[in-house]
Amino acid sequence: MDDLSPESQALSNPVILQEIFQYKSLSGKDLRLVSKLWNEVTLSLPRPKLCLKLNHSLKQACCDPSKFLDTIYPTLSTPKLARFIRISAGCTYHVQQDPEGIPHSRGASDVSAEKLISTVCQKYSETIQEIKIHSRLVVLPTLYEILSKYCPKLKRLSVTCPRRRGGMMDSTFDSPLPKKSNLEYIRFILDDPPHTFMQQVLNAAPNLRTLFIVGNLYPDLDKNTNLYRLFHYGRGKNGARGSTQAFNGGSLTRLISQVANSLVYLKIGLNTDQGKYCPDTNRDEFTLPESMPKLKQLHNRCVDIFKCPDGTGGLIWAGKKFQNLDQIIFGCSVAAAGKDVLDTFLKLFSSKVVLSRTVRKIVVQDLTESLGPLANLKIVYPFVTEVELFFLHMGGTLQEEVNPAVFSSQLEVLLKSGGLTKITFNMTLELKLSDFVKALSDNKELFKGMWNKYLDLGRTSGCRSDCGTIGIAEWGRESPAKDIADDLYESGKMEKYGIKDFIREFESVLFAMKELELVVISGVVLRGPTAQLIINFIRDEKLPVQFLLGGGNTD
């Protein structure tokens, strides 16, 4: 052992390996193949990294449980492989019979799911720590029976039962479940709410730390007094293919109030189905509790729906009342198209009154182009050090020749705020690389000697919903902004903006950033010659600048 290098010794130390292996980007399947030690560490991580999928459709187990029970099930080398089990979204076949002669149907898929989870949970009752189910409502009685008899060490439970044709549930859940003292995470996505099922599960989890609810569901949380994180996403759509209950702001107020003394993170949102269904709420329909002594992060994803009496989604109220509040995050629903965020933005930063001396981070989503009110940022939140701004993709709403000036003014307002150590700026205006360089050049003096140590200039990517972000863009919005295309050679020949050598200008801008700790730029596509010159310049001058590939669209 003494002859091993420090690196080899570290990779042979179970304690160090356990810390490394918990990174999400590492594949559990790959890690356990390296050695017996790595296999044992992988199987013993605090949260299971390997998931045992029971009804794999590619193995025909979606509608025939014997395909798992007669083949994979007997080969499990250790009970630890069943610490995390999963029933996925049923049958993927769209015909009644596959080439092997196995009949496929929703009914067969339901029966298979029930048989599989019942068999595995009985055998590995003392081992299972996490159950994840995506199925129809008819499976819930079987799951309830399992929870009443087995899996005493269960830590995490995720149940997704979207409302579909058939598969409705007649059962009731009157008998209380035994206490699940280890159950700390529950996720419910239930379009057609089986209230008693949800309530009984919550009643059995006195040490619950995280609760994630999607749907117009408002259970009683009186027994969950240790709740740390609450995520609640309602639904605006009613009717045959939507929620069977309407959004109820008063019930959500009551739900949050029940755990107000323990909550540290609160996120609320509402899915408007791409802006088609939006409840017409008034300011008094939803309110935040009088006191939330431990709350550090407030995320109101839809300030146009959760207005609160202060008219800003509770942001003014929270800043004044919640003495441990560290972060505020807000945006608007798709239905609002940015207007309500702009109104809230103006109300917050135009008051010139201190709202909070504890808030350190501000995140604003769905902004339009104006950032003027942000000049008052350090007046309203004098101790804020981090700002993240995510703009709507404005598409063709602004003339392209106006965009560079708008982008330059946005940067100026942000960089002049002062006292910021981290800035994340999501660029959505249609720009060429020459425009990007010119805007940075106009503000390069602001990079010198500034407080900011981290600057992230990115482009939108992925999809966004009313409930949260996947990437940065939005479900139902326009497609993400295109990548910033390299036009430096052509622009130099035309002396665009009076600049003859854009490469030299770009290098000057990057050099001005040398005092920062890290600058990350994404969504910029550099041509071969430009890339070579700029990357070499960054390397030679040892600048803290990174270019990340991707981030926008190229078509």
N, C-alpha and C positions, 0 to 999 in steps of 0.2 A: 504493500500500500504506500510505503514511504517513497517508492520510486516513481509513483504516478505524478503527473503534472497537477497543478492546482485545479485546472479545468476538469481533468479526469476524476479527481477526488470529489469535486462538486457533483459531477454527474453520476457518482456512485453513492451519494449521500441521500437517504430516503427523505430526510427533512427538507433539504434543498429541492429535491425533485418534486416533492409535493407542492411546493410554492410555484415552481415553474409550470407544472402540468395543469394548474388551474386556469391558465390563460385560455380563453375561449377559442382562439385561432388554432390551437393544437388539436389534432385528431386523436381521440382515444384509441381508435382501432390501430392507428400507426404506432402510437407510443408503446402499446403492450406487446408489439412484435419484436422490439429491440432486444429485450433480455428478460429473464425471469424476474429480476428486481424491478425493472420498469413496468412489467405486467402487474406485479403485486401492488406497486404504488398507484398505478392507474385504477386498479379495482378498489383501492382503499381511500380514494380522495373523499374529502368531506361531502362534496356534492358529486353524485355519479356523473362521469363523463361519457359513459356508454349507455345507450338506450336500447332495450330489447323490444323490437317491434313485433307484435303478436300476429297481426292480420295482414301481413305483407301481400299486396295484390300480385306482385311479380312471381310470388311463390304459390299463388292460387289460394292462399289462406284467407283471403277476404271473404269468401263464401263457403270454404271447406276447412273447418278447424283442424281436420286430421293432417292437412299439409304442414301444419306447425307441430301439432302434438305427436305425430308419428315420426317426424324426421328431425327437426331442430331441437325440440323440447328434450328428448333423451340424450342429446349430445352436449348439453350445457355442462361445462367442466367444473363450475363452481357456482354456488348460490349467489355470489356477488354479481354475477352477470344479470341478475334479476332485481337489482336494487332500484332500477328505473325502468318501468314498463310502459308501453304505449299502445293504444288502439287508435289507428289513424282513420282518415275520413272514408272508410268503407270501400266498396267496390268501384273500380275504375272502368270496368267493362260496360259497354253500351249495348251488348247483345245478350240474349238469354242463355247462351251456352258457348263456352270457349272450345278451342280445338281438342282439348283433352276430354270433353264431354261433361265438364263440371257446370251445373246450372248456376247462373248469376242473377241475383235480384236483390232489391233492398231488403226483403224479408230474410233471405239467406245470409246477407251480410250482417243483419242484426243478430241472428241466431249464432253465427260464427263468433261475433264480438263477445256475446254473453258467455258462450262456452269457454272461449280462450281466457278471458280475464278471470272467470270464476275458477278455472282449473289452476292457473298460475298463482293466483293470490292465495289459494288454499295451501299449496305446496310450499310457497316461499313467504308465508305470512310474516315471519320474524325478520325477513331480510328486506322486504320492499320498503323503500323510502320515498319514492316518487311515482305517481300515477298520472298519466296524461291521456285523456280520452276525447276523441272527436268523432261523434256518432249521432244517432237520432235519439229522441227522447225515450224511446222504448227501452233503451239500455240502462236508464237510471235506476229502475228497481233492482236490477242485478248488482249494480255498483253499490246501492244502498245496503243491500244484504251483506256484501263483502265488507263494507265499512263497519257494519254492526258486529261482525264476527272475527274479522281478520285485520291484518296490517296495523298492529298497535304502535309501530315505530314510524308510521307515515309522517313525512315532513312537508311534502309539496303535493298539491292536488290541482289539476287543471281539467276543467270540464267545458267542452264546446259542443253545444247541441243546437245548431241552426234550425229554424222552423222550415220544414219541407212538407211535400205532399205525403200524407199518411204518417205512420210512425208516431202518432200521438200517444200520450200516456194516460192510462186510467187510474194508476195506483196512487195511493196517498202514503204519506210517510209520517205516521202518527207516533211511532215508538222512538223515543230519544236514542241517539247513538251514544256508545260509551265514549268517554273523554279520550281525545287524541292529544296528549300533552305535548308531543313533538311537532304537531302540525303548525307550521309557521307561515306557509304561503298557500293562498287559495286564489284561483283564477276561474271566474265564471263568465262564459259567453253564451247566454241563453236568450234567444229571441222570444220564445214562448215560455214565460217563467213558471217553473214548478216551484212555487214559493216555499212549500213545506220542506222540500228536499234541500234547498239552499239554506233555509233557516236552521234546520236540524244539523247540517254540517257545521255551520258557523257556531252554533251553540256548543258543539263538541270540541271547539278549538279555543280554549281559554288563553293560550299563549300565541295566538295569531299575530304575526308581524306585518304581513303584506296582504292586502285584499285588492283584487283587480276585478271590476265588474263592467261588462258591456251589456247594455240593455236598460230599459226603464224599470229597474229592479231596486227596491229600497228596503232591504232587510233590517231587522232589529239588531243593533250592534252592542246592546247593553252588556253582553257577556264577553266582549272583545276589547277589554279596557287596556290592553297592551299594544294595540294596533299602532304601527310605526309609519307605514305607507298606505295611502288610499288612492286608488285610481278609479274614477267613475266616469264612464262614457255612456251617455244616454242615446236614444234614437228618436229622430224626428218623425219618422215614417210610421203611419198606422195602417191597418187594413190586412188583407189576406196574405200578403207577402212581407209584411212588416211586423212591428211590435204589436202585441195585443193590448198594450197599455200605453197611454199617452205620457209624455214627459210631465213630471210633477216636481216643480221647483221647491215647494214646501216640504215634500217628503225627503228630497235631497238635503235640504237644510237640517231637518231633524236627524238624518243619518250621520252627517258630519258632526253635528253638535254632540252626539252620543260619544264620540271618540276625540273630541276637541282637545282634551287634556293630555293625550298621549301622542297625537299625530306630529310627525316631523316633516313629512312630505305629503302634499295634497295636489292632485291633478284632476281637473274636471274638464269634460268636453262633451260634445253632442254631434252625432253623425247626421248630417242633413241630406244624405244621399245625393251628393254632388250639387247641393244647393236647392234641391226640389222641395224639401220638406223642412220647414223651419218654424218652430213654435213662436207665436207672438207673445213674448213675455214682457212684463213690466218690471220696474226697478225693485218692487217689494216682493216679487214672487220667489226670489232666491236671495238669501243673505248668509253671510259668514257669521260664525259664532262671535259672541262678545269677547271671548278670550281663547287664545290658542297658545299657551305659554311655551311650548316646545317647538312650534312650527318654524322650520328653517327655509323651506321652499314652497312657494305658492305658484301654481301653474294653472292659469285660467285660459284654456285653449279657445274659448268662444266668448269673448267679452260682450259680443252683441246679443247673446242669449242669456248668459249669467251676468246680468247688468249690475245687480246689487244696488242698494239705496244711494251709494256714492256716484253711480253712473259710470264707473270705471272698472266694473267687474270686481269690486272689492279691493282694488290695488291701493287706493288712498286710505281706506279704512285699515287694511292690513299693515301698511307702513306706520300708521299712528298707534295701532293697538297691540301689535304682536312684537314683543320686545326682543325676540331671538331671530326674527326674520332676516335671512341672509341672501336669498335669491327670489326675484320675481320674474316670471315668464308669462307672456301673454300674446294672444293672437286672436283672429276672428274666424267664424265659420265660413265655409265656401259661399254660403248664401249672401254674406255681407260684402264680399268682393273687396275687402280692404278698407271700406269707408269707416267702419266702426273702430278699427284699430287706429286709423288716423285720428279720429275724434278722441279716443282714449289717450293717444300719444300727445295730442295738443293739450288736453286737460291736465295730464300729469306734469308736463314739462313747461307749460306756460304760466303756471301759478306763481313761480318764483318764491315758493314757500318750502321750507324743509319738511319732507314727508317722512323720512326715516334716517336715523343715524347708524342703523345696523346693517342695512342692505349693502352687500358688496358686489353683487352681480345682477345685471339687467339683460334679459333676452327678449327681443321684440320680433315677432313673426308676422308675415303678411303685410309688411310696410309698402306704401307707395313711395314715390321718389323723394318727397320732401323730408329733410332732416333738420330744418331750421330750429324747431323747438329744442332740439338736443343741446343747443348752446347753453341751456340752463341745467344740464345734467348734474353738475357738481353743486348747484344750489339746492336742487330738489333732493338729491341723494349724495351728500357731501363726501361719503366714505366709499363710494362705489369704485371698484378697481377693474372690473371686467364688464365688457359690453359685447353682446352678440346681436347682430342685425341680419334678418332674413327678409329679403324683398320679394314681393310678388313679381312674377315674370310679366312685364308690361307689354311684351310682344311689340306690335306696331303702334301703340298708343302715343308714343313720342316720335317726333321726326328724328331720323338716325343722326343727322348732323347736330342735333341738340344734345344727344346722349353724352358725348365726352365732357361737355361743360357741366352737365348735371352730376356725372360721376366725380368730377374734380371738386365740385362744391360739397358733395357728400363726404368725400375724404377730408376736406378742409374742416368741416364742422366737427367731424369725429376726432381728428388728430389734435384739434385745438381744445378739446374738452379738458385735457390735462389730468394728471394723476392716474391715468389708466395704465395698468400693467399688461393687460391682454385685450386685444381687439379681434373679433371675428366678423368679417364683412362679406356678406353673400352678394355677389354681383349678378344682376339679372338684365341690366341694360345691354342692348346689342352694341358691341364694340369691336373694333379692329385692334390689333396689337399696337398700332401707332397711336390710337386714341388712349389706350391703356397707359402707354409710356408717357404720353403728354400729360395725362391727369396726375400721374405719380410725380412727374417732373415739376409740375406747378406747385406741388406740396412737399418737395424733397427736403426743404429746410426744416419742416416740422418733424422730420425723423431724427434730427441731430439733437442730442441732449434731452430727448423726451423720456418721460417715465416709462412709456410702453416698452415691454421686453418681448412681447409675443404678438405677431401680426399674422392673421390668416385671411387671405384674399381668395375666395373660392367662387365656383359656379354651382348652380342648382343641379341636382341629379336625383334620380329615383322618383318616388311618389309621396305625396302628402295627403293626409285625411284630416277631417275635423278633430279626430281623436289624438293624433300625434303625427310624428314625422317619420317617414322612411326615406332616408336621404334627406332632401330638403324641399323638393317640389310638392305638388299637391294633387290628390285625386280630384278630378273634375276641373282642375285649372288647365291653362294652356300647357303645352309640353315645355320641358325645361329649356333654359336659354342655351343657345348654341355656344360651342367653344369659341374662344377669342382667337381668330385666325391671324396668322403671321403675314403682315403686308409691309414690313419694314423696308424692303428693297424698293418696291414701287413708290411708297410714300416719300422715301428719301429722294428719288429721282424727281418727283413732283414738288419737292420742298414743302410738303404739307406742314402746316403750322409754322412755316419758315425754318424748318429743321432739315438740314442736308444729310446728316449722318445719324440715323435713328439708333444704330448699334451703339455708337459712342454715347448718345443720350441715355439709352437703356443702362449702359454700364455705369454712368454717372448716378442714376437713380439708385441702382443696386448698391453702389459704394456708399451712398448716404445712409444705408440701412445697417452699416457695419457695427453700430453700437447696440443694436438690438440683440437679443439672445437667439431668436428664431423667427424667420419669415417663411411662411408656407404659401405658395401660389399654385392654384389648380385651375383647370379649365382653359389653359393657354396652350395652344398648339404651335410649337416652334419648328420652323423648317430646318432641314439639315444644317446649312451653313450658319443660320442664326443660333441654333442649338449648340453647335460646336463652339462658337465664339463666346456665347453667354456662359455655358457650363464651364469652359476653361477659365473664363474671367472669375467666376465665383470660386473655383478651386484655387487659382493662383493668389487671389486676394484673401482667401480664407474667410469668405463672407458667410453669415448664418442664414443663407437663403436656400430653400428647397423648392423645386418644381415637381408637382405631382401630375401624373398622366390622368387623363379623363376628367370627369366632373360635369360635362355638359353634353350636348348633342353635336354631331359633326355634319348632319345633313340639313 
